[in-house]
């Protein structure tokens, strides 16, 4: 029991230390800082693959048509089916904004298991400009987004720019669980990783890439079978020697209300994606689960020592984790609001430990109603 107590105590201490390091990495990053340069306004093509719609779709798409940007901009909306209800929203927005160069493209021919990447492979061929923005359908941006987003490309060595994204409308308790994972942990873990090595992957909500760098990796057609097309895009561009930059702008993701089961499937797909892309780092990621190790250590510490010193340390580590997560959420939100209650932080960490086990327990992912099998190289195959 004493050896188990020492091991779990060491793991809990390590978890708390990693949480504090994560917090420090986040505090050093100039989040929400405006970087627009009115003298630098290169031409940009915006590619938006779409499928279906919800109550937030119109406003999210509209934000891209209302950019305060002096350079030439074209927007290509891509759908697989002309009967998709999102087409009505897009056509109405195009009619209401006649001065914006925007088109709706029906992507009828699909090559690849990843429907989003397959649409982008077709839109990419139609883009007119040297700089290309790829963004998800549910992403909403401020009016100065493009002006700030292109700024890092003043450095010719930069081949790709990406940014963090936050879950803007966690309307259910399950979504508030996911909000901790996204609005507190994910972005700060990326910055923690960047302290060890240059960024070698991309974050998928909004990506800005040079056409030259995209062509060097074979374009989206080369990654149309990959689940993590954003990771593969950034990783392959980094391998070509291009720098990947992080913009301090944060975009918003507006999702339809989700249940616990839906969020679990979403998080499991994400976990298995990360495991496939970075198996060794993901394996060791459990070490940074501060609440999990503190809660596991707590009963063992009390049973082994019969005093309150070690259990008190475990409770302090748990408190540090809760304060850290809430502080990160506040910093990530421009209004400095909290979307998730404090008690949900350890619940999220315990669920994260279960997701970690599940990520290694199978290779099936569910995406937009389709069940597919994830191969070791990150490619998708139809599940029979």
N, C-alpha and C positions, 0 to 999 in steps of 0.2 A: 504493500500500500504506500510505503514511504517513497519508493522509486516512482510509482505512478504519480504520486503527488508532486514530486520534483519535475517529472517530465511535463505534466500538464501545467504546472506553474511556469515552467520555462516557455511553453507554447503560448500561454496567456500573456506573458510579458512580451514575447516577440510580437504577438498580434496587436497589442496595445502600442508598441513601438512603431510598427508599420503603419498603424492608423494615424499616429502623430506625424510621421514622415509624410504621409499622404496629405494631411492637413497643411503642412508647411509648403509642400509643392504647389498646392492650390492657391495659397496666399501669395506666392511669389508671381503668379501669372497675372498679367494686366487685363483681367476680364472686363468686358463691356466698354473698353476704351475705344473711342472713335479714331480711326486711322485714315479717313478719307483725304485724298490729295486732289484738289480740283484741277491740277495740271496733268493728272494721269487718268485718262478716261478711254482706255482701249475698247475696241468693238468686242461685243460679247454675244454668244449664242447660248440661250437657256433651253435645256432639254428636260421636259417633264413627262415621264411615263405615268399613265393614269389607268386605273381600273376601279369602277364603282364610285360611289360618293356617299357623303353623309351630311349632317347639318352644318359642319364646319368647312366643307370643301370649297364653297363659293368664296368665302372670305379669305381662305388660305391662298387660292389661286389668284384672287384679285390683288393680293399684296405684291405679287410679282409684276403685275401690269401697272402698278403705281409707284415705280421706282424713280427717285430723284437722282437721275444719272445723265450726264451730258454726252456720253459716248453713244455710238450706234448699238442698239440692242434688238435681237430677234428672239421670239419665244416659240418653240415647237412643242405642242402638246401631242403626245402619242397614245393612242388607244388601239386595242386589238379588234374591237367590234364596234361598228358604226351604230349599233343599237344600244350601246352602253349609256345609261342615264347621265353619266358625267359629260357626254357630248353636248347635251342641251345647255349645261352650265357654261361650258367652254365657248360654244357658239354665241351665247348671250353676252358673255364678257368681251369677246372679240368685237361684237357689234356695238357695245357700249364704249369701247375704247378704240375708235377708228385710227387714231394717230400712232398706235402701238403696232409694230410689225410682229403679228402673232398669227400662227396657223395651227389648225387641227389636222393631224396626220393619222390616217387609218393604217396601222401596221398589221397587215393581213398575213404576211409570210413570217413564220416563226422558225428560227433555227437556234436551238438551245433549250435546256431545261429551266433556266432562270428566265421567267417571262419578262421581268423588268429589264434585265440585261439584253434580252432579245429585242425589245422595243428600242432600247438605246442604241443598239447596233444599227438599226434602220434610221433613227433620227440623226445619228452622228454623220451619216453620209449626206444628209440634207443641210446640215449646218453650214452657214456661210462664213462665219468669222473664225479667227485664229484662237480665240479663247472660248472655252466651252464650260458652262455651268451645268452640272447634273444635280437634280434635286427631287426629293420624294414628294408625292402628291399632298401629304398632310402637313407640309412645312409652310409656316407663315413667317414673313420677314419684315423688318422695319423698312421705311422708305429710303433710308440711306445705306441699305445692305450692300448693294452692288458697289457703290463708291468705296466702302470700307473693305469689301472682300477682295477687290483687285489690287489693293495697295501692296501686298507682299510680292507681287510679280514685277515690281520695279527692279528687283534683284533677278538678273537673267539666269542665275543658277537654280532658281525656284521653278519646279515643273508642275507642282500641284499645291493648291491651297484648300484646306478644309476648316471646319469650325465645330464647336460643340453645339449640342441641341438639348433642349429641356422639354419634358412632358408638361405642357401648359395647362391641361384641364383634367387633372386626376379627380374625376367626379365620384368614383366608387372607392370603397376601402381597398379593394384589390389593386386599383390603379395607384392609390397612395403608397402601397407597398412598392410598386414598380417605380414610383417617383423617387423613392429613396435610392433605388438601384441606379437610376439615370441622373437625377438632379443632385445627388450627393456623391455617390461612389464612382460612377463610370468616368466622368470627366477628370476627377482628381486622381484616379488610378492611371489614366493616360498621361497626365503631367508627371506623376511619380515615375512612370516608365521612361518618359522623355529625359529625366534627370540622369538616367543610366546610359541611354544611347539615343541617337537621332531618330525621329519618327520614321517608321518604315511601313506604314499602313495608312489608310484613309478612313475617315468617319463618314458614313453614307448619307446623312440628311441633306447636306449641301457640299458639293465638291466643285472646285474650279481647276481646270487643267488646260495646259497648252496642247494644241492639236498635234504639234510635233512630238511631244512626249507620248501622247495617246497612240500615235501612229507607230512609234517605236516598239510598242508591246503588242501590236496587231489589232488595236482598237477593242471595242466591246465585243466584237465577234469572237475574240480569243478567250473571253471569260464568260461566255453566255451559258456555260454548263456549271458554273461555280455558284454555290449558295452565297458566299460572302463576296459578291462582286466588288464592293467598296474596298474591302481588305486587299483583295487580289489586285485591284487597280493601283492602289497606293504602293503595295509591296513590289509589284513589277516595275513601276516607274522609279521607285527608289533604287532598285537593282540596276537600272540604267544610268545611275549616277546623278539623278535629279534630286534636288532638295524638296522636302515636304514641309510646308509652313502651316502653322495654326493661327487662324485669325482670332482676335479677342471678341469678335461678335458672336452672340449666341442666338440661334434661331429657335423657333417654337414649333413643337409637334402637337397637333390637335387631333386626338383620336376619338373614335366613337366609344361610348361607355362599354367597359369590359368587365366580365365576371372573374372570379378567382380561377376558374378552369381556363378561361381564355388567356389570362395573364400568365398562368403557369405554362401553357403551351408556347406562348410568345417567349418567355424567359428560357424555357428548355431549348427552343430552337436557337436562341442566342447563345446559350451555354455550349451546345454541341457545335455551333459554328466556331466559337473561340477555341474550343478544344481541338477541332480539326485544323485550324489555322496555326495555333501556337500550343501544341500539346504539352510541352514541358513547363512553360510558364503557367499554363492553366492548372496543371497538376499541383504546382506549388502555391497557387493562389489561395488555397484553403488556409495557409498559414496566416494570411492577413485578415481572416474572419475573426475580428476581435471579440464580438459578443459570444460567438460559438465557444471559443476556447475558455472564456471567462465563466460561462455558464456550466460547461463540462467540468471545469476545475473546482467550482464552488462546493459541491457536496463532497468531493474527494478530499479537498483541503480541510474541511471541517471534520471529516471522519478520521483523517490521518493525524491531525495535530491536536484535536480536542480544544483548540483555542480559537479566538476570533481574529487573530492576526492575518493568517493566510486567506480566510474567507473574506475579510475586510478588503484585502488587496484585490481579490477577484471582483468584488463589488465596485471598487474604485475604477478598475479597468473597464467594467461595463458602463459606468457613468461617463468615463472619458469618451468611450465610443459613441454614446448617445449624444453628448455635447458636440463631438466632432461632426457627426452626421447632420445634426440640426444647423450647425454653423455653416457647413458646406452648402446646405440647401438655401439658407438665407443669402449667402454670397452669390450663388448661381442665379437667383431670382432678382431682376432689376428692382422690384418693389420690396425686396428683402422680406418676403412673406414665407411662411412655412406651409407646405401642402400636406405634410404628414405628421401625426402626433408622435411624441417621444417614445411611447410604449411600442410603436410599430417598428422601431429600429432593431431591437433584438429579435423580434419576430421575423423581420426580413432576413437577418443574418442566419437564423436557424433554417429558414426556407432555402436560403442560398446554399447552405451545406447540403441539404437534400437535393438541390439542383446539381451540385457538384458531383454527387454520387450518380445521379440519373444521367448526367452528361457522358459518363464513362460506361453506362449500362446499356447503351443502344446507339444506333445510327439512323433512326427514323426521325424525320422532321415533318411538321405539318405547316404548310404555308398557303394561305388563302384557300383552304379547303382541300388542297392536294397533299397526299402523303408520299414522301420521297425518301430515298435512302441516300445517306451521305457517305461518300467513299473517303478513304484515308487522305487523298490529295485535295479534299474539299469540293470535289465535283459531285453533282447530283445525278442519280439514276432513278427511273420510275420504279416505285415499290410495287412488286407483283402480289 
